[in-house]
């Protein structure tokens, strides 16, 4: 995650979905594009569409950092069946594909002003398993902080570090250096995304290298490349 400034980073959940591409009921999309598979830097844009309509840019581009080693195929709504490099825990690569967005986690009692999204206030009892050997791997679990399980200190969701003040299932707050496998952006852009998201619109996140995007955007129901050439005003 980036240091120097508060940032957003994207954490990942495993999905059991079988169909490839953005679902028809998804009408909000966070789209990340990297120049190549090994790129640490790229851009994110927000897109909206009416049901059955075309994608239109809602905000962005926002500059981001991906994993310090680039990207690798992850497991989600699309990408898990693609040939090539696969995402592994602690490989320093950001998961690539199409993913659902879960709930928001945070230290505060409430979401930022204007936000309306499922929210869970994090306490010392909330942890996130990042141990592939654990039956709770990649899951939010609640433990007894006075009698924590092994590796608890590596999984705490409330560490006291400002970098983890906000957590979203796919979005996590980080800071300004290449990450170990997340996607990071500046805090003000994180807040824009949180206030923009609406659960009833079934939001998704997609991340691809530019060359892969050109091959897959149509089959995966992603915005046309022509839809995001240039910049727009930030989301409000």
C-alpha positions as CSV (number, residue, x, y, z in Angstrom):
1,X,0.0,0.0,0.0
2,X,1.1,3.6,-0.5
3,X,2.7,5.5,2.4
4,X,3.1,9.3,2.7
5,X,-0.6,10.0,2.2
6,X,-3.7,8.1,3.2
7,X,-4.7,5.8,0.4
8,X,-7.2,3.3,-0.7
9,X,-6.4,-0.3,-1.5
10,X,-8.4,-3.1,-2.8
11,X,-8.7,-6.4,-0.9
12,X,-10.0,-9.5,-2.6
13,X,-12.6,-12.1,-1.9
14,X,-13.0,-15.5,-3.6
15,X,-16.2,-15.9,-5.7
16,X,-17.8,-19.1,-6.8
17,X,-19.4,-17.5,-9.8
18,X,-19.3,-19.5,-13.0
19,X,-20.4,-17.0,-15.7
20,X,-17.7,-14.8,-17.2
21,X,-18.1,-11.0,-17.4
22,X,-20.0,-8.2,-15.7
23,X,-23.5,-9.4,-14.7
24,X,-26.5,-7.8,-16.4
25,X,-27.7,-6.3,-13.0
26,X,-24.4,-4.5,-12.4
27,X,-24.9,-0.8,-13.2
28,X,-21.9,0.6,-11.4
29,X,-18.4,-0.4,-12.3
30,X,-14.9,0.5,-11.0
31,X,-12.5,-0.1,-13.8
32,X,-8.7,-0.3,-13.5
33,X,-6.4,-0.4,-16.4
34,X,-2.6,-1.2,-16.2
35,X,-0.2,-0.6,-19.2
36,X,1.2,-4.2,-18.9
37,X,1.1,-7.3,-16.7
38,X,4.2,-6.0,-14.8
39,X,3.0,-2.4,-14.3
40,X,2.9,-1.0,-10.8
41,X,1.0,2.1,-12.0
42,X,-2.2,2.7,-13.9
43,X,-5.6,4.4,-13.7
44,X,-9.1,3.8,-12.3
45,X,-12.4,5.2,-13.7
46,X,-16.0,4.9,-12.4
47,X,-18.7,3.9,-14.8
48,X,-22.5,3.8,-14.7
49,X,-25.2,2.5,-17.0
50,X,-29.0,2.1,-17.1
51,X,-30.2,-1.5,-17.1
52,X,-29.6,-2.7,-20.6
53,X,-27.8,0.5,-21.6
54,X,-24.3,1.5,-22.4
55,X,-21.5,2.4,-19.9
56,X,-20.8,6.1,-19.4
57,X,-17.9,7.5,-17.4
58,X,-19.0,8.9,-14.0
59,X,-15.6,9.9,-12.6
60,X,-11.8,9.6,-13.2
61,X,-9.3,8.8,-14.2
62,X,-7.7,8.4,-10.8
63,X,-4.0,7.5,-10.7
64,X,-3.3,4.3,-8.8
65,X,-0.5,1.9,-7.8
66,X,-1.1,-1.9,-8.3
67,X,1.0,-4.7,-6.7
68,X,4.7,-4.0,-6.6
69,X,5.2,-6.9,-9.0
70,X,2.2,-6.0,-11.3
71,X,-0.9,-8.1,-11.9
72,X,-2.0,-11.8,-12.1
73,X,-5.3,-13.5,-12.8
74,X,-7.5,-13.7,-9.8
75,X,-10.7,-15.6,-8.9
76,X,-14.0,-13.8,-9.3
77,X,-16.7,-13.3,-11.9
78,X,-14.3,-13.5,-14.8
79,X,-10.6,-14.3,-15.2
80,X,-10.2,-17.4,-13.1
81,X,-10.3,-19.7,-16.2
82,X,-7.7,-17.7,-18.2
83,X,-4.3,-19.1,-19.1
84,X,-1.3,-17.4,-17.6
85,X,0.1,-16.2,-14.3
86,X,-2.2,-16.9,-11.3
87,X,-2.6,-14.8,-8.2
88,X,-0.9,-16.3,-5.1
89,X,-0.9,-15.0,-1.5
90,X,1.9,-12.5,-0.9
91,X,3.1,-12.6,-4.5
92,X,3.1,-8.8,-4.8
93,X,0.6,-8.9,-7.7
94,X,-2.9,-7.4,-7.8
95,X,-5.7,-9.8,-8.9
96,X,-6.9,-9.3,-12.4
97,X,-10.4,-10.0,-13.7
98,X,-14.0,-9.0,-12.8
99,X,-15.0,-9.1,-9.1
100,X,-18.1,-8.3,-7.0
101,X,-17.8,-5.5,-4.4
102,X,-18.8,-6.4,-0.8
103,X,-19.5,-4.3,2.2
104,X,-17.5,-1.4,3.7
105,X,-15.6,-1.7,6.9
106,X,-14.2,1.2,8.9
107,X,-13.1,2.5,12.3
108,X,-15.8,5.3,12.3
109,X,-19.3,4.9,13.7
110,X,-20.7,6.0,10.3
111,X,-19.8,6.1,6.6
112,X,-18.5,9.4,5.1
113,X,-21.2,12.0,4.5
114,X,-23.3,11.2,1.5
115,X,-22.5,7.4,1.5
116,X,-25.3,4.8,1.5
117,X,-23.8,1.3,1.5
118,X,-23.8,-1.7,3.8
119,X,-21.3,-0.9,6.6
120,X,-19.6,-2.7,9.5
121,X,-17.7,-0.8,12.2
122,X,-14.5,-2.6,12.9
123,X,-13.4,-3.4,16.5
124,X,-10.5,-5.3,18.0
125,X,-12.5,-8.5,17.5
126,X,-12.6,-8.2,13.7
127,X,-9.9,-10.0,11.7
128,X,-9.3,-11.0,8.1
129,X,-7.6,-14.3,7.4
130,X,-4.7,-14.1,4.9
131,X,-3.3,-17.6,5.6
132,X,-4.1,-20.0,2.7
133,X,-3.9,-22.9,5.2
134,X,-6.8,-21.6,7.3
135,X,-10.4,-22.8,6.7
136,X,-11.3,-19.1,7.1
137,X,-8.9,-17.9,4.4
138,X,-10.0,-14.7,2.7
139,X,-12.9,-14.2,5.1
140,X,-13.9,-11.6,7.7
141,X,-14.2,-13.4,11.1
142,X,-14.9,-12.2,14.6
143,X,-12.6,-13.6,17.4
144,X,-12.1,-13.1,21.1
145,X,-9.2,-10.5,21.2
146,X,-8.3,-11.7,24.7
147,X,-7.7,-15.2,23.3
148,X,-6.7,-14.7,19.7
149,X,-5.9,-17.6,17.3
150,X,-2.4,-18.1,15.8
151,X,-1.3,-15.3,13.4
152,X,-3.9,-13.0,14.8
153,X,-1.6,-10.0,14.7
154,X,-1.1,-10.4,10.9
155,X,-4.9,-10.4,10.3
156,X,-6.3,-7.6,12.5
157,X,-8.6,-5.2,10.7
158,X,-8.2,-2.6,13.4
159,X,-4.5,-2.2,13.9
160,X,-4.5,1.5,14.9
161,X,-2.7,2.4,11.7
162,X,-4.4,5.1,9.6
163,X,-3.6,3.0,6.5
164,X,-6.4,0.6,7.6
165,X,-9.0,3.2,8.8
166,X,-11.3,2.1,5.9
167,X,-11.8,-1.4,4.6
168,X,-14.2,-2.5,1.9
169,X,-14.5,-5.9,0.4
170,X,-12.3,-5.1,-2.4
171,X,-11.5,-1.7,-1.1
172,X,-8.9,-1.1,1.6
173,X,-7.1,2.0,2.7
174,X,-3.4,2.0,2.2
175,X,-0.6,4.6,1.6
176,X,2.5,5.8,-1.2
177,X,4.8,3.0,-2.3
178,X,4.2,-0.1,-4.5
179,X,2.0,-2.6,-2.7
180,X,2.3,-6.3,-2.0
181,X,-0.8,-7.1,-4.0
182,X,-3.5,-4.5,-3.6
183,X,-4.5,-1.5,-5.7
184,X,-4.1,1.9,-4.0
185,X,-5.2,5.5,-4.6
186,X,-5.4,8.8,-2.8
187,X,-7.8,9.2,0.2
188,X,-10.0,11.8,-1.5
189,X,-10.6,9.4,-4.4
190,X,-11.4,6.6,-1.9
191,X,-14.1,8.8,-0.3
192,X,-15.5,9.6,-3.7
193,X,-15.9,5.9,-4.5
194,X,-17.4,5.1,-1.1
195,X,-20.0,7.9,-1.4
196,X,-20.8,6.9,-5.1
197,X,-21.4,3.2,-4.4
198,X,-25.0,1.9,-4.1
199,X,-25.7,-1.7,-3.2
200,X,-28.9,-1.8,-5.2
201,X,-26.8,-1.2,-8.3
202,X,-24.8,-4.4,-7.7
203,X,-21.3,-2.7,-8.2
204,X,-18.3,-4.6,-9.6
205,X,-14.6,-4.0,-9.9
206,X,-12.6,-4.9,-13.1
207,X,-8.9,-4.8,-13.5
208,X,-7.0,-5.7,-16.7
209,X,-3.8,-4.8,-18.6
210,X,-4.5,-2.6,-21.6
211,X,-3.8,-5.4,-24.2
212,X,-6.1,-7.9,-22.4
213,X,-8.8,-5.2,-22.2
214,X,-8.8,-4.7,-25.9
215,X,-9.4,-8.4,-26.3
216,X,-12.1,-9.0,-23.7
217,X,-14.1,-5.8,-23.2
218,X,-16.9,-6.9,-25.5
219,X,-17.3,-10.5,-24.3
220,X,-17.1,-9.5,-20.6
221,X,-19.7,-6.6,-20.9
222,X,-17.1,-3.9,-20.1
223,X,-17.2,-0.3,-21.4
224,X,-16.0,0.3,-24.9
225,X,-12.4,1.6,-25.0
226,X,-13.9,4.7,-26.7
227,X,-16.0,5.4,-23.6
228,X,-13.0,6.3,-21.5
229,X,-10.6,8.2,-23.7
230,X,-10.1,11.4,-21.8
231,X,-11.1,12.7,-18.4
232,X,-14.3,13.8,-16.7
233,X,-15.3,15.6,-13.5
234,X,-15.0,13.8,-10.2
235,X,-18.0,11.9,-8.8
236,X,-20.1,13.8,-6.4
